[in-house]
Amino acid sequence: MWYHDPALFQPRSQYAPRDRTHGSRAGYLRSEKQVIMRLPQTRAVVFAIHTRVLARADVMRQWGAPQDDGAAQP
């Protein structure tokens, strides 16, 4: 999901409407990798979440997309 603010913690009420119009102009992409694994010795189940926030310029460079004019940068 694209965000204007790079902060990891961005609480919002479940009743608050989500802004779906800003994705093309937001400066940061939030990506989460979620993993469920079972530990071999204890057989316990672990749920892990790794979150990354990347600047739009870095994402576009990795995707090989043309850079925008920088208007989305703060």
Buried (B, 14 or more C-beta within 10 A) or exposed (E): EBBEEBEEEEEEEEEEEEEEEEEEEBBBBBEEEEEEEEEEEEEEEEEEEEEEEBBBBEBBEEEEEEEEEEEBEE
